[in-house]
Amino acid sequence: MLLGAQAGAVVLPVCDHYSGVEARMRKSLALQAEMAAEFGTCVFDVTLDCEDGAPVGGEAEHAALVAELALGAAPGMRVGARVHPVGHPAFDADIRTIAGRAGQRLSHLMLPKVESLTDVARAVRALDDAGALALPLHVLIESPLAVRNVFDIAAHARVQSLSFGLMDFVSAHAGAIPAEGMAAGGDVQAQRLDQFTHPLVVRAKLEIASAAHAFGKVPSHCVVTEFNDIEVVRAAARRASREFGYTRMWSIHPSQIRPILEAFAPDAQQIQIATKIIAAALHAQWAPISFDGTLHDRASYRHFWQVLERARATGRALPAEAQTWFAPGTP
């Protein structure tokens, strides 16, 4: 790695796409492989959903299907699974079936309704008992109590990413947050606060992002339910990335994937500037430099290296010089 341990948090694809109905799960996996061929890398995760996807009474069969689909995914593709929460009767069976059968193939396991560090520890024990000792855990922060405990949750070594569960968070307030708090197209002038302006929702988003960055984890932004309005999706993804510090976002419809990729990817000018600054830093052996009249040192070098990492993760074209820095064996 170019900057060693100082390069920062783990890098994950910027889009995490959810599907739970069998036909949609299969289509999601096919689309993932198609877009990986197009971009030259796996540009979004597919998370196969048991929590909302499994029919009541059919949890065991659905978990078996998720394990089968994960095992059958194309090589090199990142496939995760969302199980039922730790308090649900199907939780242990989910873990045994999915992590026990496909744990070596999964990129992550998503745990919903996490309230405290105790829930994380419970899930980790279940994963370990199923033989999935190295499987990263992604967690959903979906309540006021979870927001209170989010720094403790983020500190757990097994936790790789924190996601904000917007709809459950709003519902947990017993009507104190209006339904508009789940939307992404509010009107401040008309005093209709949305998920980017309601103070309680904004506070939760910022706490989650801050906790994630404090411990080198990946903050993943919540859903946009207006999935037919691509401009709303694009604007929400841009705000999540530029204003709220998120480096990843959920997709709940295939039409949302490309707008999320576009919003989170650095543009060509950012990539060119980052390449020039890292090249100058290499030439100076990481000593401070002046670039276009601006001082840069190791702190800004880390930032611009992360720009290049994000460009690579989103399938953006890198200059030839920058490509060599990611070649196997490059120090």
C-alpha positions in Angstrom: 0.0 0.0 0.0 1.4 3.4 -1.0 1.1 5.1 2.4 1.1 2.0 4.5 -1.2 1.9 7.6 -1.7 5.6 7.3 -3.9 5.3 4.2 -7.0 5.1 6.4 -10.1 2.9 6.6 -11.0 -0.2 4.7 -12.2 0.6 1.1 -15.5 -1.0 0.2 -17.6 -0.6 -3.0 -19.6 2.7 -2.6 -22.9 1.0 -3.4 -24.6 -1.8 -1.4 -27.6 -3.2 -3.3 -30.3 -5.0 -1.5 -32.8 -7.6 -2.8 -34.8 -10.3 -1.1 -37.2 -11.8 -3.6 -35.7 -14.8 -5.5 -36.2 -13.3 -9.0 -34.7 -10.0 -7.9 -31.8 -11.6 -6.1 -30.9 -13.6 -9.2 -31.2 -10.4 -11.4 -29.1 -8.5 -8.9 -26.3 -11.0 -9.1 -26.4 -11.1 -12.9 -26.3 -7.3 -13.1 -23.4 -7.2 -10.6 -21.4 -9.5 -12.9 -22.3 -7.5 -16.0 -21.3 -4.2 -14.5 -18.0 -5.7 -13.2 -17.2 -6.7 -16.7 -18.1 -3.1 -17.9 -16.1 -1.3 -15.3 -13.2 -3.8 -14.8 -13.9 -4.3 -11.1 -16.8 -5.2 -8.8 -18.4 -1.8 -8.3 -21.3 -2.7 -6.0 -22.0 -5.2 -3.3 -25.2 -7.4 -3.5 -26.7 -8.1 -0.1 -29.2 -10.9 -0.2 -32.0 -10.1 2.3 -33.5 -12.5 4.8 -35.0 -9.9 7.2 -37.5 -8.3 4.8 -37.2 -10.9 2.1 -38.1 -14.1 3.9 -41.9 -14.9 4.0 -43.3 -15.5 7.5 -43.0 -19.2 8.1 -40.6 -19.7 5.3 -37.4 -18.3 7.0 -35.5 -21.6 6.8 -36.2 -22.1 3.1 -35.2 -18.5 2.3 -32.0 -18.8 4.3 -31.1 -22.0 2.3 -31.8 -20.1 -0.9 -29.6 -17.2 0.1 -26.7 -19.6 0.9 -27.2 -21.3 -2.5 -27.2 -18.0 -4.4 -24.1 -16.8 -2.6 -22.2 -20.0 -3.4 -23.3 -19.7 -7.0 -22.2 -16.1 -7.5 -19.7 -15.3 -10.2 -16.0 -15.4 -9.1 -14.7 -12.2 -7.6 -18.1 -10.8 -6.9 -18.9 -9.4 -3.4 -22.0 -11.0 -2.0 -23.3 -10.4 1.5 -26.4 -11.5 3.4 -28.7 -9.7 5.9 -30.0 -12.0 8.5 -32.8 -11.5 11.1 -31.9 -9.5 14.3 -30.4 -11.3 17.3 -33.7 -11.4 19.1 -35.6 -13.0 16.3 -36.5 -16.8 16.5 -34.8 -17.3 13.1 -31.5 -15.6 13.9 -29.5 -18.7 15.0 -30.8 -20.8 12.1 -30.0 -18.0 9.7 -26.4 -18.0 10.9 -26.0 -21.8 10.9 -27.4 -22.0 7.3 -25.9 -19.0 5.7 -22.6 -18.4 7.5 -22.2 -22.2 8.1 -22.6 -23.1 4.4 -21.4 -20.0 2.6 -19.4 -18.1 5.1 -16.2 -18.5 3.1 -17.9 -17.1 0.0 -19.6 -14.1 1.7 -18.1 -10.7 1.7 -20.0 -9.6 4.8 -23.0 -10.4 7.0 -25.4 -7.5 7.8 -26.9 -7.5 11.2 -30.1 -5.4 11.6 -31.6 -3.8 14.8 -28.3 -3.5 16.6 -28.9 -1.7 19.9 -25.7 -2.2 21.8 -22.3 -3.9 21.9 -24.0 -6.9 23.5 -25.9 -7.5 20.2 -22.6 -7.4 18.3 -20.9 -9.8 20.7 -23.9 -12.2 20.4 -23.7 -12.2 16.6 -19.9 -12.7 16.6 -20.3 -15.7 18.9 -22.8 -17.2 16.5 -20.6 -16.6 13.5 -17.6 -18.2 15.2 -19.7 -21.2 16.3 -20.7 -21.6 12.6 -17.1 -21.6 11.6 -17.2 -18.1 10.0 -14.4 -16.7 12.2 -13.2 -14.2 9.6 -16.5 -13.0 8.2 -16.8 -9.2 8.6 -19.9 -7.8 10.3 -21.9 -4.9 9.0 -24.4 -3.4 11.4 -27.6 -1.4 11.1 -28.1 1.5 13.5 -31.9 2.0 13.6 -33.0 3.5 16.9 -32.2 6.3 19.3 -30.6 3.9 21.7 -28.4 2.5 19.0 -27.3 6.0 18.1 -26.4 6.6 21.7 -24.2 3.4 21.7 -22.8 3.9 18.2 -19.2 4.7 19.2 -19.0 1.5 21.3 -20.4 -0.5 18.4 -18.0 1.0 15.9 -15.1 0.1 18.1 -15.6 -3.6 17.9 -12.9 -5.2 15.9 -15.3 -7.4 13.9 -17.5 -4.5 12.7 -16.4 -3.3 9.3 -19.3 -0.9 8.4 -22.1 1.0 10.0 -25.4 1.6 8.1 -28.2 4.0 9.0 -31.6 2.5 9.1 -33.7 5.6 8.3 -37.2 4.2 8.2 -36.9 2.2 11.5 -35.2 5.1 13.1 -38.1 7.4 12.2 -40.7 4.8 13.3 -38.9 4.4 16.7 -39.8 8.0 17.6 -43.5 7.2 18.0 -44.7 9.8 15.6 -42.4 12.6 16.9 -40.7 12.7 13.6 -43.2 13.2 10.7 -43.3 10.9 7.7 -41.5 13.5 5.7 -38.4 12.6 7.7 -38.1 9.5 5.6 -38.2 11.4 2.3 -35.3 12.9 0.4 -37.2 15.6 -1.4 -38.4 17.9 1.4 -39.2 21.6 1.0 -37.6 23.8 3.7 -39.6 26.8 2.5 -42.8 25.0 3.2 -41.4 23.7 6.5 -41.5 20.1 5.2 -38.3 18.7 6.7 -36.8 15.7 5.0 -34.1 13.2 5.9 -31.4 15.8 5.2 -33.0 18.6 7.3 -34.9 17.2 10.2 -32.6 17.8 13.2 -33.0 14.4 14.9 -32.3 12.5 11.6 -29.4 14.8 10.8 -27.9 14.2 14.2 -28.2 10.4 13.9 -26.5 10.5 10.4 -23.7 12.6 11.7 -23.1 10.5 14.8 -23.0 7.3 12.7 -20.5 8.8 10.2 -18.4 10.3 13.0 -18.2 7.0 14.9 -17.4 5.1 11.7 -14.5 7.4 10.8 -13.2 7.4 14.4 -12.5 3.7 14.2 -11.6 3.3 10.5 -14.9 1.8 9.6 -17.1 2.5 6.6 -20.3 4.6 7.1 -23.1 3.5 4.7 -25.9 6.0 4.0 -29.6 5.0 4.2 -32.1 4.3 1.5 -33.9 6.7 -0.8 -37.4 5.4 -1.1 -38.3 7.6 -4.1 -36.5 5.1 -6.3 -38.4 6.1 -9.5 -37.0 9.7 -9.3 -33.4 9.3 -10.3 -32.6 13.0 -9.8 -33.7 12.7 -6.2 -31.5 9.7 -5.8 -28.6 11.4 -7.4 -29.0 14.5 -5.2 -29.3 12.5 -2.1 -26.2 10.5 -2.9 -24.2 13.7 -3.6 -25.3 15.2 -0.2 -24.5 12.0 1.7 -21.0 12.0 0.2 -20.1 15.7 0.3 -22.0 17.0 3.3 -22.5 14.0 5.7 -19.2 12.1 5.3 -20.6 8.9 4.0 -18.5 6.7 1.7 -21.1 4.1 0.8 -24.9 4.1 0.2 -27.7 1.6 0.0 -29.6 0.9 -3.2 -33.0 -0.8 -3.2 -33.7 -0.7 -6.9 -31.3 -1.4 -9.9 -32.0 2.1 -11.2 -30.3 3.6 -8.1 -26.9 1.9 -8.6 -25.4 4.1 -11.3 -26.5 7.4 -9.8 -24.9 6.3 -6.5 -21.7 5.3 -8.3 -21.6 8.7 -10.1 -22.2 10.7 -6.9 -19.6 8.9 -4.9 -16.9 8.7 -7.6 -14.3 11.5 -7.9 -14.4 13.3 -11.2 -11.6 13.4 -13.8 -10.2 16.7 -12.5 -10.0 15.4 -8.9 -8.3 12.2 -10.2 -5.7 14.3 -12.2 -4.9 16.5 -9.2 -4.6 13.6 -6.8 -2.3 11.8 -9.2 0.0 14.9 -9.6 0.2 15.5 -5.9 1.0 11.9 -5.0 3.6 11.8 -7.8 5.2 14.9 -6.4 5.1 13.5 -2.9 6.8 10.3 -4.1 9.5 12.4 -5.7 10.0 14.3 -2.5 10.0 11.0 -0.5 6.9 12.2 1.4 8.4 15.4 2.6 6.2 18.5 2.4 5.7 20.1 -1.0 4.2 23.2 -2.6 1.7 22.4 -5.4 0.1 25.3 -7.2 1.0 27.6 -4.3 -0.6 25.3 -1.7 1.3 23.4 1.0 0.8 19.6 1.1 2.2 17.1 3.6 1.4 13.6 4.8 -2.1 14.6 6.0 -3.2 15.8 2.6 -1.3 13.0 0.9 -3.6 10.5 2.7 -6.6 12.4 1.4 -5.5 12.4 -2.2 -4.5 8.7 -2.0 -8.0 7.9 -0.8 -9.4 9.9 -3.8 -7.4 7.5 -6.0 -8.6 4.4 -4.1 -12.2 5.6 -4.4 -11.7 6.2 -8.1 -10.4 2.7 -8.5 -13.3 1.2 -6.5 -15.9 3.0 -8.6 -14.3 1.9 -11.9 -13.0 5.3 -12.9 -10.1 5.4 -15.3 -6.8 6.1 -13.6 -3.8 7.8 -15.4 -1.1 5.2 -16.3 1.2 6.5 -13.6 -1.4 6.0 -10.9 -2.2 2.5 -12.2 1.4 1.4 -11.4 0.9 2.3 -7.7 -1.8 -0.3 -7.4 0.1 -3.0 -9.2 0.8 -6.2 -7.1 4.1 -5.8 -5.2 4.2 -2.0 -5.4 5.4 -0.7 -2.0 
